[in-house]
Amino acid sequence: MQPTKSDTDMGTGAGTGTRTIRDMCEAFGVTPRTLRFYEARELLSPIRQGQKRLYTRRESARLKLILRGKRFGFALEDIRQLLNMYDRDDREMKQLRRTRALAEARLADMQRQRAALDGAIAELQRELAWAADVLHRAHTAGPVAAR
C-alpha cells in the first residue's frame, strides 16, 4: 500500500515533523482503530500528549513495513520481532537475514497454496467439462436418452 502523501509532507503535527492519527489514516489508508491496535501490539509507539498521538517519521516507516508484511501474509508477531530487531541492531544485517528467511518460508507456503489451488481448478474444470458433455449428449439424443 502506497502512502498518499509524500514522506516529506508529515501532515499537521504542529510543524514538528510528526503526523496526527488523522494524517496517518489518510496517508496509509487505515483506520484509527488499526493504528491503536498496532500500538497495543507494540508495533507502533507514537508520542503521547494527553489523549493525542503524534507519529514520527520512524512510526510512518514502521507502519509502511507493517502493512507490507501483512500484504505478504506475515503474522503480526513476526513483524513485531523484525521491527524490534531493527531497533536493536542498526547494522540491519540481522534483520535482513531474518526477514529473508521469513520471506522465503512465506513464498514457499504461497507457492504450495497456489499449486493446490491450480490442482483444484483443473479438477473442477474437468468436472464441468464432463457435466457439459453429458448434458449436451442428453439434449442431442432426445427424450429417450434422458430417461
N, C-alpha and C positions, 0 to 999 in steps of 0.2 A: 504494500500500500504506500503510495507516494504522498508525502505531505502536500497540502495545497498552498502553503506559504513557504517562502524560501527560508533557508537556515539563518539568513541574516536578519529576517524580519521576525523578531521574537515577541511580537504581539504587544499587549498593553500593560505589561508588568511594571508600570510606573517608570519606564525608561531605564530599568536596571538590567536589561538583557535577560529578562525572565518572561515566562508566559503564564497567564492565568489559566485556570481549569477550562474556561470557555475557549480561550485561544488554542489550547491543546486539543480540545474536542474538535474544533473547526479544522485545525491543521492536519489532524490524523484520522478524522472520520470516526471517532469513538465517542462514547457517552461518558458523562461524569461518573456514572456508576462503574464503568470499565476502569477508569483511572483510579477510583477509590479501591476497587477490587485488587488491582495490581499493587497498589500501595499496601493494602492489608497483607498481601502475599510477599511483601518485602522485595518487590521487583522495582518499584519506584519509591523515591524518598524526596518528595517536594519540600520546599521551605515552608514552614507553617508560620503564619502571622495571625494568631487567633484562629478563626474558622477559615481564613483564606489560605489557599495553597498557591505557591508560586513554583513554577517549573523552570529549571535552568537548562542550558544547552546540553548538559550531561544527561538530564532526565529526558529531554527530547530525543537524544541519541539512543538512550536505553529503550524508550518506547518504540522507536523505529525498529530496533533489534528484536524486541518482544513480538511485535506484530509480524515481522518477517519469520521469526521462529514458529509462531502459531500457524502462519500460512503454510509452512513446510511440515507441520504436524508434530512439532516438538512438544513435549509435556512442559507445563509451566515450571515444574521443579528443575528440569534440565536447563531451561532458560535461566532460571534464577541462579543456579550453580555456575553457569557460564559467565553471567554478568558479574557475579561475586569474584570469580577467578580474575577477571579483568581488573577489578578494583585492587586486588592483592598483588598482581604481577603486571607491572606496567610494560614489561617487555613484550607482552601479548602472545608470545610463543606457546606458553602453556595453554592459554585459552584457545588459540588457533588449533593446536593439536587435538584438544578435547572436542572442539566444535567440528573439526573434520571427522573425527571418529563417530560422533553422533550423527552427522550428516550422512556419512557412508552407510551407517546402520539404517537410518530412516529411508534413504534411497533404495536400499535392498528390500525393505518392507514394502515400499511403494511399488517396486518392480514385481514383487511376489503378488501383491494385490491386483496389479494390472494383468498379470498372467492369468490369475484365477478369473478375473472379470472377462478377459478375452476368451477363455475357455467356456464360461457360462454363456457369453454372447453367441459364440459359434454353435453351442448346443441348442440354444433357443432358436437360432436361425434354421438349423436342421429340422427341429420340431415344427416350426412354422411352414417350412417348405413341404414337409410331409403332409401336414394338415391341408395346405392349399392343393396339393396333388390329389389327395383323397376326395376333397370337396369338388375339384374340377372333374375327376373321373365320375363321381356320383351324378354330377349335373349333366355331363355329356352322355352318360349311359341311360338316362331317363329314370322314370319312377320304379321300374322293375329292379334295377341295381341298388336302389336306395333302401329296399326292404331288408 
